[in-house]
Amino acid sequence: MEFKTLENTAKQEVAQRDMMKIIGLFRKNSFRGEYESFEHGDGGQDEYLVTLVDEKTGVKGLFKADLGTGVIEFQHVVMD
């Protein structure tokens, strides 16, 4: 599995240990697939934006994950 971090001059890079925590949160909530990108969200230090391709459907979605609260929110389908 390859991890990519979206680069943006205003955003800091997501640490690998945070990526592993995010993946654990997604798996705990029965999400399975390929993680395409991780980015810090605008809502705080524990908020991340994650692009995930679902392993069953192949649909790519953008999710907001908050490690502080353990909440994952679907944002929208990503069309390439």
CORURGI-V520444 format. One record per backbone hydrogen bond with DSSP energy under -0.5 kcal/mol. NH is the residue of the N-H (numbers start at 0). CO is the residue of the C=O. E is the energy in kcal/mol with one decimal. If there is no record, write none. Layout:
BEGIN
nh->NH co->CO e->E
nh->NH co->CO e->E
END
This chain:
BEGIN
nh->5 co->3 e->-0.5
nh->5 co->37 e->-1.2
nh->10 co->7 e->-1.5
nh->18 co->14 e->-1.9
nh->19 co->15 e->-2.1
nh->20 co->16 e->-1.7
nh->21 co->17 e->-2.4
nh->22 co->18 e->-2.6
nh->23 co->19 e->-2.3
nh->24 co->20 e->-2.1
nh->25 co->21 e->-2.4
nh->26 co->22 e->-2.7
nh->27 co->23 e->-2.4
nh->28 co->24 e->-1.2
nh->29 co->26 e->-2.0
nh->30 co->25 e->-2.8
nh->33 co->52 e->-2.0
nh->34 co->32 e->-0.5
nh->35 co->33 e->-0.7
nh->35 co->50 e->-2.8
nh->36 co->50 e->-1.2
nh->37 co->3 e->-1.2
nh->38 co->48 e->-1.9
nh->39 co->11 e->-0.5
nh->40 co->46 e->-3.0
nh->46 co->43 e->-1.2
nh->47 co->64 e->-2.9
nh->48 co->38 e->-3.4
nh->49 co->47 e->-0.5
nh->49 co->62 e->-2.8
nh->50 co->36 e->-2.1
nh->51 co->49 e->-0.6
nh->51 co->60 e->-2.4
nh->52 co->33 e->-2.8
nh->53 co->51 e->-0.6
nh->53 co->58 e->-2.7
nh->54 co->31 e->-2.0
nh->57 co->53 e->-2.1
nh->60 co->51 e->-2.8
nh->61 co->75 e->-3.0
nh->62 co->49 e->-2.8
nh->63 co->72 e->-3.1
nh->64 co->47 e->-2.9
nh->64 co->62 e->-0.5
nh->65 co->70 e->-2.8
nh->66 co->45 e->-2.7
nh->66 co->64 e->-0.6
nh->69 co->65 e->-2.2
nh->70 co->65 e->-0.9
nh->72 co->63 e->-3.1
nh->74 co->61 e->-3.1
nh->75 co->61 e->-1.2
nh->77 co->59 e->-2.9
nh->78 co->76 e->-0.6
nh->79 co->77 e->-0.6
END
